[in-house]
């Protein structure tokens, strides 16, 4: 069951995804001013926790330096926990982002997720084209 704080953070994340403030990118949480769906979540959690580690692609690291994959491609555990996401949820949203889902489509999936069962396994594997 989600806490009220997790529900509130999900709501802020959904609003941010729909705000048109962020340009969608792929392959990293944030790169060259573009964000993946999880990068937008990181911005909601702490917009000041991005770090330039000098990668030629322009990729930024979020949070503590816990290794390349955990800080550039996936958000830290504290960010996942802020919305009640499991590792499976996090990977599912990363894959959706990089496989063509729009921010709006992913916002709808987040809204539809059951408070008692935060797993996204029952959601469609391909974009709906909305």
DODREN-274839 format. One record per residue (C-alpha): residue number from 1; x, y, z. Coordinates in nm, 3 decimals, decimal comma. Each point is the difference from the previous one (the first is absolute). Layout:
N
     n        xx        yy        zz
   NUM         X         Y         Z
...
This chain:
130
     n        xx        yy        zz
     1     0,000     0,000     0,000
     2     0,132     0,341    -0,093
     3     0,051     0,264     0,264
     4    -0,160     0,340    -0,044
     5     0,344     0,145    -0,073
     6     0,056    -0,254    -0,279
     7    -0,343     0,081    -0,147
     8     0,079     0,372     0,015
     9     0,336    -0,052    -0,171
    10    -0,165    -0,208    -0,274
    11    -0,252     0,280    -0,053
    12     0,280     0,259    -0,033
    13     0,180    -0,232    -0,243
    14    -0,312    -0,043    -0,215
    15    -0,053     0,377    -0,003
    16     0,363     0,053    -0,103
    17    -0,028    -0,256    -0,281
    18    -0,305     0,184    -0,134
    19     0,142     0,350     0,050
    20     0,191     0,015    -0,330
    21     0,292     0,135     0,208
    22     0,219    -0,300    -0,081
    23     0,122    -0,122    -0,337
    24     0,003    -0,378    -0,019
    25     0,331    -0,173    -0,057
    26     0,120    -0,360     0,000
    27     0,299    -0,196     0,127
    28     0,063     0,201     0,318
    29    -0,184     0,166     0,284
    30     0,112     0,339    -0,135
    31     0,215     0,083    -0,299
    32     0,043     0,325    -0,191
    33    -0,303     0,154     0,168
    34    -0,229    -0,295    -0,074
    35    -0,150    -0,230     0,262
    36    -0,132    -0,352    -0,001
    37    -0,315    -0,065     0,202
    38     0,213    -0,096     0,302
    39     0,218     0,308    -0,044
    40    -0,312     0,213     0,039
    41    -0,065    -0,182     0,327
    42     0,355     0,080     0,112
    43    -0,068     0,368    -0,075
    44    -0,308    -0,016     0,223
    45     0,198    -0,159     0,283
    46     0,301     0,236    -0,010
    47     0,074     0,221    -0,302
    48     0,337     0,100     0,150
    49     0,143    -0,354     0,020
    50     0,122    -0,029    -0,362
    51     0,376    -0,035    -0,055
    52     0,202     0,040    -0,318
    53     0,260    -0,273    -0,010
    54     0,147     0,106    -0,334
    55    -0,153    -0,265    -0,225
    56     0,018     0,107    -0,368
    57    -0,367    -0,090    -0,049
    58    -0,104     0,272     0,245
    59    -0,152    -0,253     0,238
    60    -0,033     0,115     0,358
    61     0,017    -0,208     0,316
    62    -0,277     0,033     0,259
    63     0,066    -0,039     0,371
    64     0,296    -0,176     0,157
    65     0,261    -0,160    -0,223
    66    -0,096    -0,366     0,046
    67     0,127    -0,115    -0,334
    68    -0,085     0,086    -0,359
    69    -0,323    -0,194    -0,045
    70    -0,153     0,091     0,333
    71     0,058     0,372    -0,033
    72    -0,027     0,077    -0,372
    73    -0,249    -0,252    -0,139
    74    -0,212    -0,079     0,306
    75    -0,098     0,213     0,299
    76     0,132    -0,082     0,346
    77    -0,208    -0,220     0,230
    78    -0,115     0,302     0,201
    79    -0,165     0,145    -0,313
    80    -0,170    -0,330    -0,084
    81    -0,127    -0,030     0,356
    82    -0,141     0,354    -0,012
    83    -0,271    -0,126    -0,239
    84    -0,023    -0,358     0,127
    85     0,171    -0,151    -0,303
    86     0,168    -0,338    -0,003
    87     0,305    -0,073    -0,215
    88    -0,239    -0,165    -0,248
    89    -0,211     0,317    -0,022
    90     0,308     0,212    -0,053
    91     0,131    -0,222    -0,279
    92    -0,344    -0,016    -0,162
    93    -0,026     0,378    -0,015
    94     0,356     0,034    -0,130
    95    -0,082    -0,247    -0,278
    96    -0,327     0,173    -0,082
    97     0,173     0,335    -0,021
    98     0,273    -0,130    -0,229
    99    -0,248    -0,193    -0,216
   100    -0,224     0,285    -0,103
   101    -0,254     0,063     0,275
   102    -0,078     0,370     0,040
   103     0,002     0,177     0,334
   104    -0,380     0,017    -0,022
   105    -0,033    -0,375    -0,054
   106     0,225    -0,071     0,297
   107    -0,188     0,252     0,216
   108    -0,319    -0,196    -0,073
   109     0,168    -0,325     0,104
   110     0,120     0,154     0,325
   111    -0,353     0,125     0,071
   112    -0,143    -0,345    -0,065
   113     0,241    -0,184     0,228
   114    -0,179    -0,156     0,296
   115     0,108     0,147     0,335
   116     0,019    -0,348     0,148
   117     0,195    -0,156    -0,284
   118     0,247     0,248    -0,150
   119     0,137    -0,244    -0,258
   120    -0,048     0,094    -0,365
   121     0,000    -0,359    -0,129
   122    -0,364     0,019    -0,110
   123     0,055     0,311    -0,213
   124     0,048    -0,022    -0,379
   125     0,351    -0,067    -0,126
   126    -0,029     0,222    -0,307
   127    -0,113     0,361    -0,042
   128    -0,365     0,057    -0,079
   129     0,072     0,291    -0,233
   130    -0,195     0,258     0,198
